[in-house]
Amino acid sequence: MAATRSRRWFSASLLCLLAGALRAAPPLQLYVALTPAGGTLKPEPGTYSGPVVVDKPITIDGGGKVTIDGGGEGTVLTILADGVTVRGLHLTRSGTSHDAVDAGILVKADGVTVENNVIDETLFGIHLSNANDNVIRNNRIRSLPDRDISIRGDGIRVWYSHGNLIQGNRLQGVRDLVFSNASENRVVDNRISDSRISMEFVYSPDNEVSGNTLEHNVTGITVIYSESIAITGNRIAHMRKLTGSGISVKESYDISIDHNEIAHCAVGLLATSPLQPENILHIENNLFTYNDVATYFYGEKGGHVIHANRFVDNFVDVMGSAPPTTRLNHWQGNFWDRYAGFDRNGDGVGDQPYRVWLYADRIWMERSMARFFRGTVGLSLVDFMERLVPSSEPDLIYEDPVPLMQPTP
């Protein structure tokens, strides 16, 4: 009798184990191993377990119906071979280690295409490490939703990687998009929201940033110790944190900032003064609108080229850490909605230069305690009296000798 009961218990336990094994997601690594180099793997729709390592040039096409579940450990998919294509996958549940840079996809190869994937509940999204000439296109990426923004992972991390195309991706609820020691990359037509630093370039020269939409992040584009970066045709809006800025540039040179829309930010553009003549910024044909401070320059030297921009409905158009900082910039041909001059000859340029002086209406910029009175009737009255009966010549903050009467299209 006891032997019969033991056999029944063993049979029941075996059935439970077999049922659990049948319910467990099959490992995708087995299918990758069976796919020959140069071949295409199209798994049946469903969920597969990770991690997966691809060490030969194959194409994995999930058709939008295949999920790889990392099980909460490590990186979900690692690409080690050149020429791999990964598309149409849902990658989820990576590990949570910042030290190990646990990610949805790690690329350590060249000529790889990662496109049309959904990556969520992963610490980092896509990590390029010593990876060149890759295409990262049309992916949707979210980090761990239950973490504070500062301890999430980067949506895309580009580390010592060059010549990559980052195009058409949608990043939401991640930490940053970071380029570190990475050059000649193109970042085009991406959309980043509800994150910390939209894009950060550190020691990363010769990159292009164009056509991106960056909204509701802490900071827009940050450039530090980099050179020859073109920031063109981006929409940067709603960076409303106290320290937030649309574009921030520190000790970088040959930076071109043109045809961008920078709207509703605490500070539109934040930049250091140039240390050397080659450190100047070219700020041209941008729209600064509805910002608390459209442009802020700190340091004691000027020299930036600021031409043909539109300053519309900002609380303050220009601020600086000292009057020479802003006065020594090269202002020309900008549209200022506060300009009250005339155009008698109809050439589209104001007859008189647009000059801004240091009157009482700007005292709150120098004294933080006075910010409470910003825009009040009392401060406006003091400012009016100072302009009406000045006791001394005020400092000139900046001057545009040829202000436009109408904004350029």
NUROLO-75901 format. One line per field, with one value per residue: x, y, z of N, C-alpha, C in turn; residue in three letters. Coordinates in steps of 0.2 Angstrom, whole numbers, plus 5000, padded with zeros to 4 digits. Atoms other than C-alpha are relative to their C-alpha. Example, Ala and Ser with C-alpha at 12.3 -4.5 7.8 and 13.67 -1.06 7.14 Angstrom:
nx = [5004  4996]
ny = [4994  4994]
nz = [5000  4999]
cax = [5062  5068]
cay = [4978  4995]
caz = [5039  5036]
cx = [5004  4996]
cy = [5006  5005]
cz = [5000  5003]
drenlo = [ALA  SER]
***
This chain:
nx = [5004  4995  4996  5005  5001  4994  5000  5005  4997  4995  5003  5003  4995  4997  5005  4999  4994  5000  5004  4996  4995  5003  5003  4994  4998  4994  4995  4999  4993  5000  5002  4995  4995  5001  5001  4993  4997  5003  5007  5005  5004  5006  5004  5008  5003  5000  4995  4994  4996  4993  4997  4998  4993  4999  4993  4999  5004  5006  5006  5006  5006  5006  5007  5004  5004  4996  4998  4995  5000  4994  5001  4998  4993  4995  5002  5005  4997  4993  4998  4993  4998  5002  5005  5006  5006  5005  5006  5006  5000  5001  4995  5003  4998  4993  4998  5000  4993  4997  4993  5000  5004  5005  5004  5004  4996  4993  4997  4993  4998  5000  5005  5006  5006  5005  5006  5008  5000  5003  4995  5003  4998  4993  4997  4998  5003  4995  4993  4994  4993  4995  5004  5000  5004  5006  5006  5005  5006  5007  5001  5003  4996  5002  4996  5004  5005  5001  4994  4999  4997  4992  4997  5002  4994  5001  5004  4995  4994  4995  4994  4994  5003  5000  5003  5007  5006  5005  5005  5007  5001  5004  4998  5004  4999  4993  4996  4997  4997  4993  4995  4994  4995  5003  4999  5003  5006  5006  5005  5004  5007  5002  5004  4998  5004  5001  4993  4996  4996  5002  4994  4994  4994  4994  4994  5003  4999  5003  5006  5006  5006  5004  5007  5003  5005  4998  5005  5002  4994  4997  4995  5001  4994  4995  4993  4995  4994  5001  4999  5003  5006  5005  5007  5004  5007  5003  5005  4999  5006  5002  4995  5002  4996  4996  4993  5001  4999  5001  4993  4995  4993  4995  4993  5000  4999  5003  5007  5005  5007  5004  5007  5003  5006  4998  5006  5003  4995  4998  4995  5000  4993  4995  4993  4994  4996  4995  4994  4995  5004  5004  5006  5006  5006  5003  5008  5003  5007  5004  5006  5000  5007  5003  4995  4999  4994  4998  4993  4996  4992  4996  4993  4998  4998  5005  4997  5004  5003  5007  5003  5006  5005  5006  5002  5007  5004  4996  5000  4994  4996  4992  4997  4993  4997  4997  5002  4996  5002  5005  4999  4995  5002  5001  5007  5001  5005  5005  5007  5002  5007  5000  4997  5005  4997  5004  4997  5003  4998  5004  4995  5001  4996  5001  4996  4996  4998  5004  4996  5003  4996  5001  5004  5003  5004  4995  4996  5001  4995  4994  5002  5005  5005  5005  5004  5007  5003  4999  5006  5005  5001  4995  4993  5001  5000  4993  4996  5002  4997  4993  4999  5002  4995  4994  4995  4994  5001  5000  4996  5003  5000  4999  5003  5000  5000  5005  5005  5005  5007  5004  4996  4999  5004]
ny = [4994  4994  5000  4997  4992  4997  4999  4995  4994  4998  4999  4994  4995  4999  4997  4993  4998  5000  4995  4994  4999  4999  4993  4995  4998  5004  4995  4999  5001  5006  4998  4996  5005  5004  4996  4999  4994  4998  5002  4996  5004  4997  5004  5000  4995  5002  4997  5004  4998  4998  4995  5003  4997  5001  4999  5002  4996  5002  4995  5003  4996  5003  4998  4997  5005  5004  4997  5003  4998  5001  5003  4995  5001  4999  4997  5004  5002  4997  5001  5000  5001  4994  5001  5003  4996  5002  4996  5003  5003  4997  5002  4997  5002  5001  4999  4993  4998  4994  5001  5005  4997  5004  4996  5004  5003  4998  5001  5000  5002  4995  5002  5003  4996  5001  4996  5002  5004  4997  5002  4997  5003  5002  4994  4997  5003  5003  4998  5001  5000  5001  5002  4995  5001  5004  4996  5001  4997  5001  5004  4997  5002  4998  5003  5003  4995  4999  4996  4993  4999  5000  5007  5004  5001  4996  5003  5002  4998  5001  5000  5001  5002  4995  5001  5004  4996  5001  4996  5002  5003  4996  5001  4997  5003  5003  4995  4996  5003  4998  5002  4999  5001  5003  4995  5001  5003  4996  5001  4997  5002  5003  4996  5002  4997  5002  5002  4995  4996  5002  5003  4998  5002  4998  5002  5003  4995  5001  5004  4996  5001  4996  5002  5004  4997  5001  4996  5002  5003  4995  4996  5002  5003  4997  5002  4999  5002  5003  4995  5001  5003  4996  5000  4997  5002  5004  4997  5001  4996  5002  5002  4995  5001  4994  5001  5003  4995  5003  5002  4998  5001  4999  5001  5004  4996  5002  5002  4996  5000  4996  5002  5004  4997  5001  4997  5001  5003  4996  4997  5002  5002  4999  5001  4996  4996  5003  4999  4999  4997  5006  5003  4997  5003  4997  5001  4997  5002  5003  4997  5000  4997  5002  5003  4995  4997  5003  5001  4998  5001  4999  4999  4993  4999  5001  5002  5005  4997  5001  4997  5002  5004  4997  5000  4999  5001  5003  4996  4996  5002  5001  4999  5002  5000  4993  4997  5002  5007  4999  4994  5002  5005  4997  5000  4996  5002  5004  4997  4999  4998  4994  4994  4995  4995  4999  5002  4995  5001  5006  5005  5006  5000  4994  4994  5000  5007  5002  5000  5002  4997  5003  4996  5003  5006  5006  5001  5007  5004  4999  5001  5006  4999  4995  5004  5000  4993  5001  4999  4997  4993  4996  5000  4997  4993  4999  5000  4995  4994  5000  4998  4993  4996  5005  4996  5001  5004  5007  5005  5003  5007  5002  4996  5003  4994  5000  5004  5001  4998  5006  5006  5004  5006]
nz = [5000  4999  5007  5005  4999  5003  5007  5002  4998  5005  5007  5000  5000  5007  5004  4998  5002  5007  5001  4999  5006  5006  5000  5001  5006  5003  5001  5007  5001  5004  5007  5003  5002  5006  5006  5003  5002  5006  5001  4997  4995  4998  4995  5000  4995  4993  4996  4999  4994  5001  5005  5006  5003  5008  5001  5007  5004  5002  4999  4996  5001  4996  5002  4996  4996  4996  4994  4996  4993  4997  4993  4994  4999  5006  5006  5004  5007  5001  5007  5000  5007  5005  5005  4997  5001  4995  5001  4998  4994  4994  4995  4994  4994  4999  4993  4998  4998  5004  5001  5005  5005  5003  5006  5005  5005  5000  5006  5000  5006  5006  5006  4998  5001  4995  5002  4999  4994  4994  4994  4994  4994  5000  4997  5006  5006  5005  4998  5005  4997  5005  5005  5005  5006  4999  5001  4994  5004  4999  4994  4994  4994  4994  4995  4995  4998  4993  4997  5000  5006  4999  4999  5006  5004  5006  5006  5005  4997  5005  4997  5004  5007  5005  5006  5000  5001  4995  5004  4999  4994  4995  4993  4995  4993  4999  4997  5005  5006  4998  5004  4996  5004  5006  5005  5007  5000  5002  4996  5005  5000  4994  4995  4993  4996  4993  4998  4996  5005  5007  5003  4997  5003  4996  5004  5006  5005  5007  5000  5003  4996  5004  5000  4994  4995  4993  4996  4993  4997  4996  5004  5007  5003  4996  5003  4995  5002  5007  5006  5007  4999  5003  4997  5006  5002  4995  4995  4993  4996  4993  4995  4995  4994  4999  5003  5007  5005  5006  5002  4996  5003  4995  5002  5006  5005  5007  5000  5004  4997  5005  5002  4994  4996  4992  4997  4993  4995  4995  5003  5006  5002  4995  5003  4998  5005  5003  4997  5006  5006  5003  4996  5001  5003  5006  4998  5006  5003  4995  4997  4993  4999  4994  4995  4995  5002  5007  5001  4994  5001  4994  5002  5000  5007  5004  5007  5003  5006  4999  5006  5004  4996  4998  4993  5000  4994  4995  4994  5001  5006  5000  4994  4999  4993  5000  5006  5006  5003  5006  5005  5004  5005  5006  5001  5007  5004  4997  4999  4993  4999  4996  5004  5001  5005  5007  5007  5005  5007  5002  5002  4995  4994  4996  5001  4994  4997  4994  4994  4993  4995  4993  4996  4994  5002  5000  4994  4998  5003  4996  4993  5000  4995  5003  5005  4998  5003  5007  5004  4996  5002  4996  5004  5006  4999  4999  5006  5004  4998  5002  5008  5001  4997  4998  4996  5003  5006  4999  5004  5006  4999  5007  5005  5007  5004  5006  4998  5005  4998  5000  5000  5006  5000]
cax = [5000  5014  5023  5007  5005  5023  5021  5005  5014  5029  5018  5008  5024  5031  5015  5016  5034  5030  5015  5026  5039  5026  5019  5037  5042  5054  5071  5074  5093  5089  5081  5095  5108  5099  5098  5113  5124  5115  5098  5082  5073  5055  5048  5030  5020  5022  5033  5051  5063  5080  5093  5098  5116  5118  5135  5133  5125  5107  5090  5077  5060  5046  5033  5027  5020  5035  5040  5057  5056  5072  5065  5072  5090  5104  5102  5088  5097  5115  5122  5140  5141  5142  5128  5114  5096  5083  5065  5048  5051  5045  5059  5054  5060  5079  5089  5091  5110  5117  5134  5131  5121  5107  5097  5084  5097  5116  5125  5144  5146  5146  5133  5118  5100  5088  5071  5052  5055  5045  5057  5049  5052  5070  5083  5092  5084  5097  5116  5129  5146  5161  5148  5149  5139  5123  5105  5093  5076  5058  5059  5048  5057  5052  5062  5056  5040  5041  5058  5062  5068  5086  5088  5080  5092  5095  5083  5098  5116  5130  5147  5163  5152  5153  5144  5127  5110  5097  5081  5062  5063  5050  5057  5046  5049  5068  5082  5093  5099  5118  5132  5149  5165  5155  5157  5149  5132  5115  5101  5086  5067  5066  5053  5058  5046  5043  5062  5077  5090  5083  5100  5117  5134  5150  5167  5157  5162  5154  5137  5120  5104  5090  5071  5068  5053  5058  5044  5040  5058  5069  5082  5082  5099  5115  5133  5148  5166  5161  5164  5156  5139  5124  5107  5095  5076  5071  5056  5060  5046  5040  5056  5049  5060  5069  5086  5078  5084  5080  5098  5113  5131  5146  5164  5161  5165  5159  5141  5128  5110  5098  5080  5075  5058  5062  5046  5039  5055  5062  5078  5078  5097  5110  5128  5145  5155  5168  5185  5194  5188  5184  5172  5159  5141  5132  5113  5103  5085  5078  5061  5062  5044  5035  5051  5054  5071  5075  5094  5106  5125  5137  5155  5164  5167  5155  5157  5143  5135  5116  5107  5090  5081  5064  5060  5042  5032  5046  5046  5064  5074  5092  5100  5119  5130  5137  5133  5148  5143  5128  5134  5149  5139  5136  5118  5111  5095  5084  5065  5061  5043  5047  5055  5046  5055  5049  5053  5051  5060  5050  5066  5060  5073  5071  5077  5085  5095  5086  5095  5091  5098  5100  5085  5075  5064  5079  5084  5076  5089  5103  5094  5085  5075  5067  5060  5044  5041  5044  5030  5022  5015  5027  5043  5035  5033  5051  5057  5046  5053  5071  5069  5060  5073  5089  5101  5115  5118  5113  5123  5120  5115  5114  5111  5105  5109  5097  5082  5069  5051  5043  5048  5056  5045]
cay = [5000  5012  5008  5012  5029  5033  5029  5040  5054  5053  5052  5067  5077  5073  5078  5095  5097  5093  5105  5119  5116  5116  5133  5141  5151  5142  5150  5159  5156  5138  5145  5157  5143  5133  5148  5148  5163  5174  5167  5174  5168  5171  5164  5159  5172  5171  5174  5167  5168  5177  5181  5179  5182  5184  5180  5177  5188  5184  5193  5190  5196  5195  5203  5213  5197  5190  5194  5191  5191  5193  5187  5202  5197  5204  5211  5204  5203  5205  5207  5203  5200  5213  5214  5208  5214  5214  5220  5218  5212  5216  5215  5217  5214  5216  5216  5232  5234  5251  5244  5230  5242  5230  5234  5228  5227  5228  5231  5227  5226  5236  5237  5232  5237  5238  5244  5243  5236  5239  5239  5242  5238  5237  5248  5254  5253  5251  5252  5254  5250  5252  5250  5259  5262  5255  5260  5262  5266  5268  5259  5263  5263  5265  5262  5255  5265  5263  5272  5290  5298  5300  5281  5275  5270  5279  5276  5275  5275  5278  5274  5276  5273  5282  5285  5278  5284  5286  5290  5290  5283  5287  5288  5291  5289  5286  5295  5302  5299  5300  5301  5299  5300  5297  5306  5308  5301  5308  5310  5313  5314  5307  5311  5311  5315  5314  5311  5320  5326  5324  5322  5324  5325  5324  5324  5320  5330  5331  5325  5331  5334  5338  5337  5330  5334  5336  5340  5339  5334  5342  5348  5348  5346  5348  5349  5348  5348  5344  5353  5354  5350  5355  5358  5361  5361  5354  5358  5360  5364  5363  5361  5369  5363  5377  5371  5366  5374  5370  5370  5371  5373  5372  5375  5368  5376  5377  5374  5379  5382  5386  5385  5378  5382  5384  5387  5388  5383  5390  5395  5394  5394  5393  5395  5400  5414  5409  5405  5406  5415  5397  5394  5405  5399  5402  5405  5409  5409  5402  5405  5409  5411  5410  5406  5414  5418  5416  5417  5417  5419  5417  5422  5438  5437  5439  5435  5423  5426  5429  5433  5433  5425  5429  5434  5433  5434  5429  5436  5441  5440  5441  5439  5437  5435  5453  5466  5463  5445  5450  5467  5459  5446  5450  5454  5458  5457  5449  5452  5459  5460  5474  5485  5501  5510  5515  5510  5526  5520  5503  5492  5480  5486  5498  5516  5515  5501  5491  5494  5487  5496  5490  5499  5494  5482  5470  5471  5454  5447  5453  5451  5434  5441  5454  5440  5441  5459  5453  5461  5470  5488  5494  5488  5495  5512  5512  5508  5521  5535  5529  5530  5547  5555  5544  5549  5541  5533  5515  5500  5495  5476  5473  5481  5475  5488  5482  5475  5468  5475  5459  5441  5431  5416]
caz = [5000  5005  4988  4978  4987  4983  4965  4964  4973  4961  4945  4951  4954  4937  4929  4938  4933  4915  4915  4922  4908  4895  4901  4902  4888  4876  4875  4859  4860  4853  4837  4835  4836  4823  4811  4798  4795  4783  4786  4793  4809  4810  4826  4828  4837  4856  4870  4872  4886  4886  4887  4869  4861  4842  4837  4818  4804  4804  4803  4817  4812  4824  4814  4828  4837  4846  4864  4872  4891  4900  4916  4926  4924  4913  4896  4885  4868  4865  4847  4845  4826  4812  4800  4811  4808  4823  4819  4825  4842  4859  4872  4890  4908  4909  4925  4935  4937  4932  4934  4922  4911  4909  4893  4881  4867  4868  4852  4851  4833  4816  4802  4813  4810  4825  4819  4823  4840  4856  4872  4889  4907  4904  4913  4898  4881  4867  4872  4858  4865  4853  4839  4822  4807  4814  4811  4826  4818  4823  4840  4855  4871  4889  4905  4922  4926  4945  4947  4950  4934  4940  4943  4927  4913  4897  4882  4870  4876  4863  4870  4860  4844  4828  4812  4818  4813  4827  4817  4821  4838  4852  4869  4884  4903  4901  4909  4895  4877  4880  4868  4876  4866  4851  4834  4817  4822  4815  4827  4816  4818  4836  4849  4867  4881  4900  4903  4911  4898  4880  4873  4880  4871  4881  4872  4856  4841  4823  4827  4818  4828  4817  4816  4833  4845  4863  4875  4894  4899  4912  4899  4880  4872  4882  4874  4885  4879  4861  4844  4827  4832  4821  4830  4816  4814  4831  4842  4860  4872  4890  4899  4915  4929  4938  4931  4914  4898  4880  4874  4885  4879  4890  4884  4867  4850  4832  4837  4825  4832  4818  4813  4830  4839  4858  4867  4885  4894  4910  4900  4881  4877  4891  4886  4892  4885  4873  4880  4863  4847  4840  4854  4847  4844  4828  4834  4818  4812  4828  4836  4855  4861  4878  4888  4905  4899  4880  4881  4896  4894  4908  4909  4906  4887  4873  4854  4850  4833  4835  4819  4811  4826  4832  4850  4853  4870  4881  4899  4896  4880  4885  4902  4907  4922  4918  4906  4895  4892  4882  4875  4867  4857  4839  4838  4820  4811  4824  4827  4844  4849  4861  4848  4847  4833  4815  4797  4787  4772  4772  4770  4784  4796  4811  4809  4826  4834  4847  4864  4881  4896  4914  4922  4938  4928  4928  4946  4950  4939  4950  4967  4969  4984  4972  4961  4971  4964  4946  4935  4949  4948  4962  4952  4936  4944  4950  4933  4925  4936  4933  4914  4916  4927  4927  4940  4930  4914  4914  4908  4890  4891  4872  4856  4839  4826  4812  4821  4809  4809  4805  4809  4796  4790]
cx = [5004  5004  4995  4999  5006  5000  4995  5003  5005  4997  4996  5005  5003  4995  5000  5006  4999  4995  5003  5005  4996  4997  5006  5001  5006  5005  5001  5007  5000  4999  5006  5006  4999  4999  5007  5002  4997  4993  4996  4996  4994  4996  4993  4998  5000  5005  5006  5004  5007  5004  5002  5007  5000  5007  5002  4995  4994  4995  4995  4994  4994  4994  4995  4996  5005  5003  5006  5000  5007  5000  5003  5007  5004  4997  4996  5003  5006  5002  5008  5003  4998  4994  4993  4994  4995  4994  4994  4999  4998  5004  4998  5004  5008  5002  5000  5006  5002  5007  5001  4997  4995  4995  4995  5004  5007  5003  5008  5003  4999  4994  4994  4994  4995  4994  4993  5000  4996  5005  4997  5002  5007  5004  5003  4996  5004  5007  5004  5006  5005  4996  4999  4996  4994  4994  4995  4994  4993  4999  4996  5003  4997  5004  4995  4996  5000  5006  5000  5004  5007  5003  4997  5007  4999  4996  5005  5007  5005  5007  5006  4998  5000  4997  4993  4995  4995  4994  4993  4998  4995  5002  4996  5001  5007  5004  5003  5001  5007  5004  5007  5006  4998  4999  4996  4993  4995  4994  4994  4992  4998  4995  5001  4995  5000  5007  5004  5003  4998  5006  5006  5006  5006  5006  4997  4999  4996  4994  4994  4994  4995  4993  4997  4995  5002  4995  4999  5006  5003  5004  4999  5007  5006  5007  5005  5007  5000  5001  4997  4994  4994  4993  4996  4993  4997  4995  5001  4996  4999  5005  4999  5003  5004  5007  4999  5002  4999  5006  5005  5007  5005  5007  5001  5001  4998  4994  4996  4993  4996  4994  4997  4994  5001  4994  4998  5005  5002  5006  5000  5007  5004  5007  5005  5003  5006  5007  5005  4995  4997  4995  4994  4994  4997  4992  4996  4993  4996  4994  5000  4993  4997  5004  5000  5006  5002  5007  5003  5007  5003  5007  5001  5001  4994  5003  4996  4997  4992  4996  4994  4995  4994  4999  4993  4997  5004  5000  5006  5004  5007  5002  5008  5002  5003  4999  5004  4999  4996  5002  5005  4998  4999  4993  4998  4994  4995  4993  4999  4993  4999  5003  4995  5002  4995  5004  4998  5002  4997  5005  4999  5004  4999  5005  5006  5002  4996  5005  4996  5005  4998  4996  4997  4996  5004  5003  4999  5005  5006  4999  4995  4994  4995  4996  4992  4996  5000  4993  4995  4999  5005  5007  4999  5000  5007  5004  4998  5004  5008  5001  4998  5005  5006  5005  5007  4999  5000  5004  4996  5000  5002  4997  5000  4999  4995  4995  4995  4993  4995  5004  5001  4996  5005]
cy = [5006  5001  5003  5007  5003  5001  5005  5007  5002  5002  5007  5006  5001  5003  5008  5003  5001  5006  5007  5001  5002  5008  5005  5002  4997  5005  5001  4999  4993  5001  5004  4996  4996  5004  5001  5007  5003  4999  5004  4996  5004  4996  5000  5005  4997  5003  4995  5003  5002  4997  4997  5004  4998  5001  4998  5005  4997  5005  4996  5005  4998  5002  5004  4995  4996  5004  4996  5002  4998  4997  5004  4999  5002  5004  4995  4997  5003  4998  5001  4999  5006  4997  4997  5005  4997  5005  4996  4996  5004  4997  5003  4996  4998  5000  5008  5003  5006  4998  4995  5003  4995  5003  4995  4997  5003  4999  5001  4998  5006  4998  4997  5004  4998  5004  4997  4996  5004  4998  5004  4996  4997  5006  5005  4997  4997  5003  4998  5001  4998  4997  5005  4998  4996  5005  4998  5004  4998  4995  5004  4998  5004  4997  4997  5006  5002  5003  5007  5001  5000  4993  4996  4999  5004  4996  4997  5003  4999  5001  4998  4997  5005  4998  4996  5005  4998  5004  4997  4996  5004  4997  5003  4997  4997  5005  5005  4996  5003  4998  5002  4998  4997  5005  4998  4995  5005  4998  5004  4998  4996  5004  4997  5004  4997  4996  5005  5004  4996  4997  5004  4998  5002  4997  4996  5005  4997  4996  5005  4998  5004  4997  4996  5004  4998  5004  4997  4996  5005  5005  4998  4997  5004  4998  5002  4998  4997  5006  4997  4996  5004  4998  5003  4997  4996  5004  4998  5004  4997  4997  5005  5000  5007  5000  4998  5005  4996  4998  5003  4998  5002  4999  4995  5006  4998  4997  5004  4998  5004  4997  4995  5004  4998  5004  4997  4996  5005  5005  4997  4997  5002  4999  5004  5005  4996  5001  5002  5003  4994  4997  5003  4995  5004  4999  5004  4997  4995  5004  4999  5003  4997  4997  5005  5004  4997  4998  5002  4998  5002  5000  5007  5002  4999  4997  4995  5004  4999  5004  4997  4995  5004  4999  5002  4998  4996  5005  5005  4997  4998  5001  4998  5001  5007  5003  4999  4994  5001  5005  4998  4994  5004  4999  5003  4997  4995  5004  5000  5002  5006  5006  5005  5006  5000  4998  5005  4998  4993  4994  4994  5000  5007  5006  5001  4993  4999  4999  4999  5002  4997  5005  4995  4994  4993  4999  4993  4995  5000  4998  4995  5002  5005  4996  5000  5006  5000  5001  5004  5008  5004  5000  5004  5008  5002  5001  5006  5007  5000  5002  5007  5005  4996  5004  4998  4996  4992  4996  4998  4992  4997  5004  4996  5006  5000  4995  5000  5002  4995  4993  4997  4993  4994]
cz = [5000  4993  4995  5001  4998  4993  4998  5001  4994  4993  5000  5000  4994  4996  5001  4997  4992  4997  5000  4994  4994  5000  5000  4993  4997  4999  4992  4998  4996  4993  4997  4998  4994  4993  4997  4999  4994  4999  5004  5005  5001  5004  4999  5005  5007  5004  5001  5005  4997  5006  4993  4998  4993  4999  4993  4996  4998  5001  5005  4999  5003  4998  5004  5005  5004  5006  5002  5007  5003  5007  5006  5001  4994  4994  4996  4994  4999  4993  5000  4993  4995  4995  5002  4999  5006  4999  5002  5006  5006  5006  5007  5006  5000  5007  5002  5003  4996  4999  4994  4993  4997  4996  4997  4995  5001  4993  5001  4994  4995  4995  5003  4999  5006  4998  5002  5006  5006  5006  5006  5006  5000  5003  4995  4994  4995  5002  4994  5004  4995  4993  4995  4994  5001  4999  5006  4998  5002  5006  5005  5006  5007  5006  5006  5003  5008  5003  4999  4993  5000  5000  4995  4996  4994  4994  4995  5003  4995  5003  4996  4993  4995  4994  5000  4998  5005  4997  5002  5006  5005  5007  5005  5007  5001  5004  4995  4993  5000  4994  5003  4996  4993  4994  4994  5000  4998  5005  4997  5002  5006  5004  5007  5005  5007  5003  5003  4995  4993  4997  5003  4996  5004  4996  4993  4994  4993  5000  4997  5004  4996  5000  5005  5004  5007  5004  5007  5003  5005  4996  4993  4998  5004  4996  5005  4997  4993  4995  4994  5001  4996  5003  4996  5000  5005  5003  5007  5004  5007  5004  5006  5007  5001  4997  4993  4995  4993  4997  5005  4997  5005  4997  4994  4994  4993  5000  4996  5002  4995  4998  5005  5003  5007  5003  5007  5004  5005  4997  4993  4998  5006  4997  5003  4995  4997  5003  4995  4994  4996  5004  4999  4998  4994  5002  4995  4999  5005  5003  5008  5002  5007  5005  5006  4998  4993  5000  5006  4998  5006  4999  4999  4993  4996  4993  4996  4994  5000  4995  4998  5005  5002  5008  5001  5007  5005  5006  5000  4994  5001  5008  5000  5007  5001  4994  4994  4996  4995  4995  4995  4995  4994  4998  4993  4997  5003  5001  5007  5001  5004  4996  4998  4995  4993  4994  4995  4993  4997  4997  5005  5006  5004  4998  5005  5002  5006  5006  5006  5005  5007  5004  5006  4998  5000  5007  5003  4997  5004  5007  5000  5005  4996  4995  5002  4997  4992  4997  5004  4999  5004  4996  4993  5001  5001  4994  4996  5002  4999  4993  4999  5002  5003  5004  4998  4994  5001  4996  4994  5001  4993  4995  4993  4995  4994  5002  4994  5003  5000  5001  4994  5000  5002]
drenlo = [MET  ALA  ALA  THR  ARG  SER  ARG  ARG  TRP  PHE  SER  ALA  SER  LEU  LEU  CYS  LEU  LEU  ALA  GLY  ALA  LEU  ARG  ALA  ALA  PRO  PRO  LEU  GLN  LEU  TYR  VAL  ALA  LEU  THR  PRO  ALA  GLY  GLY  THR  LEU  LYS  PRO  GLU  PRO  GLY  THR  TYR  SER  GLY  PRO  VAL  VAL  VAL  ASP  LYS  PRO  ILE  THR  ILE  ASP  GLY  GLY  GLY  LYS  VAL  THR  ILE  ASP  GLY  GLY  GLY  GLU  GLY  THR  VAL  LEU  THR  ILE  LEU  ALA  ASP  GLY  VAL  THR  VAL  ARG  GLY  LEU  HIS  LEU  THR  ARG  SER  GLY  THR  SER  HIS  ASP  ALA  VAL  ASP  ALA  GLY  ILE  LEU  VAL  LYS  ALA  ASP  GLY  VAL  THR  VAL  GLU  ASN  ASN  VAL  ILE  ASP  GLU  THR  LEU  PHE  GLY  ILE  HIS  LEU  SER  ASN  ALA  ASN  ASP  ASN  VAL  ILE  ARG  ASN  ASN  ARG  ILE  ARG  SER  LEU  PRO  ASP  ARG  ASP  ILE  SER  ILE  ARG  GLY  ASP  GLY  ILE  ARG  VAL  TRP  TYR  SER  HIS  GLY  ASN  LEU  ILE  GLN  GLY  ASN  ARG  LEU  GLN  GLY  VAL  ARG  ASP  LEU  VAL  PHE  SER  ASN  ALA  SER  GLU  ASN  ARG  VAL  VAL  ASP  ASN  ARG  ILE  SER  ASP  SER  ARG  ILE  SER  MET  GLU  PHE  VAL  TYR  SER  PRO  ASP  ASN  GLU  VAL  SER  GLY  ASN  THR  LEU  GLU  HIS  ASN  VAL  THR  GLY  ILE  THR  VAL  ILE  TYR  SER  GLU  SER  ILE  ALA  ILE  THR  GLY  ASN  ARG  ILE  ALA  HIS  MET  ARG  LYS  LEU  THR  GLY  SER  GLY  ILE  SER  VAL  LYS  GLU  SER  TYR  ASP  ILE  SER  ILE  ASP  HIS  ASN  GLU  ILE  ALA  HIS  CYS  ALA  VAL  GLY  LEU  LEU  ALA  THR  SER  PRO  LEU  GLN  PRO  GLU  ASN  ILE  LEU  HIS  ILE  GLU  ASN  ASN  LEU  PHE  THR  TYR  ASN  ASP  VAL  ALA  THR  TYR  PHE  TYR  GLY  GLU  LYS  GLY  GLY  HIS  VAL  ILE  HIS  ALA  ASN  ARG  PHE  VAL  ASP  ASN  PHE  VAL  ASP  VAL  MET  GLY  SER  ALA  PRO  PRO  THR  THR  ARG  LEU  ASN  HIS  TRP  GLN  GLY  ASN  PHE  TRP  ASP  ARG  TYR  ALA  GLY  PHE  ASP  ARG  ASN  GLY  ASP  GLY  VAL  GLY  ASP  GLN  PRO  TYR  ARG  VAL  TRP  LEU  TYR  ALA  ASP  ARG  ILE  TRP  MET  GLU  ARG  SER  MET  ALA  ARG  PHE  PHE  ARG  GLY  THR  VAL  GLY  LEU  SER  LEU  VAL  ASP  PHE  MET  GLU  ARG  LEU  VAL  PRO  SER  SER  GLU  PRO  ASP  LEU  ILE  TYR  GLU  ASP  PRO  VAL  PRO  LEU  MET  GLN  PRO  THR  PRO]
***
